[in-house]
Amino acid sequence: MDSVKDILHRNNLKGTSARIAILNTIISSEAPLSESDIKKRIHEVDRVTFYRSIKSLLDTKIIQGMITQGKIIKYTFCPENQKQ
């Protein structure tokens, strides 16, 4: 699989430390992660940067959010949506 920086670059996103950390965390997980799950694994990202990074990853379809029965949004990587 391509590196996180390559994925971001192909989708016209800068490889910021927040995006790289969030995307690495989501890709390395075997199951979809909630916002709190991601935040527990990365500590160096402030709240505003975290939400802006999640939004940019969602907008470019690098990740997708799914709502669970408990009304929690969980995020997963979307390899099928990646530009070649």
C-alpha positions in Angstrom: 0.0 0.0 0.0 1.1 3.6 -0.6 2.4 5.7 2.2 0.1 8.1 4.0 1.9 11.1 2.5 1.4 9.7 -1.0 -2.3 9.2 -0.4 -2.6 12.8 0.9 -0.6 14.2 -2.0 -2.7 12.3 -4.6 -5.8 13.8 -3.1 -4.3 17.4 -3.1 -3.9 17.6 0.6 -0.9 18.8 2.5 0.8 16.2 4.6 0.3 17.9 7.9 1.3 16.1 11.1 -2.3 16.0 12.2 -3.6 14.4 9.0 -0.7 12.0 8.9 -1.3 10.9 12.5 -5.0 10.6 12.1 -4.8 8.6 8.8 -2.0 6.3 10.1 -4.2 5.6 13.2 -7.2 4.8 11.1 -5.3 2.7 8.5 -3.5 0.7 11.2 -6.7 -0.2 13.0 -8.5 -3.5 12.1 -11.9 -2.0 13.1 -13.5 1.4 12.5 -12.6 4.0 15.1 -14.6 6.6 16.9 -13.3 10.1 17.4 -12.5 9.3 21.0 -10.6 6.1 19.9 -8.5 8.2 17.5 -7.9 10.9 20.1 -6.7 8.4 22.7 -4.0 7.2 20.2 -2.8 10.6 19.1 -2.2 13.2 21.8 -0.4 16.0 20.0 -3.4 17.3 18.0 -5.6 20.1 19.4 -9.4 19.9 19.1 -9.9 22.3 16.2 -7.1 20.9 14.1 -8.4 17.4 14.7 -11.9 18.2 13.5 -10.6 20.2 10.5 -8.3 17.2 9.5 -11.2 14.7 9.9 -13.4 16.9 7.7 -10.7 17.2 4.9 -10.2 13.5 4.9 -14.0 12.9 4.7 -14.4 15.5 2.0 -11.8 13.9 -0.2 -13.2 10.4 0.5 -9.9 9.1 1.9 -12.0 8.0 5.0 -15.6 7.4 5.5 -17.8 7.8 8.6 -20.5 5.3 9.5 -23.1 5.8 12.3 -23.4 2.8 14.7 -26.5 1.7 16.4 -25.4 3.7 19.4 -25.4 6.9 17.2 -21.6 7.1 17.3 -19.7 7.9 14.1 -16.8 5.6 13.4 -14.2 6.2 10.7 -12.5 3.8 8.3 -10.1 4.1 5.4 -11.5 3.9 1.9 -8.9 2.3 -0.4 -11.4 1.9 -3.2 -11.8 5.7 -3.5 -8.1 6.4 -3.9 -6.9 8.1 -7.0 -4.3 6.2 -9.0 
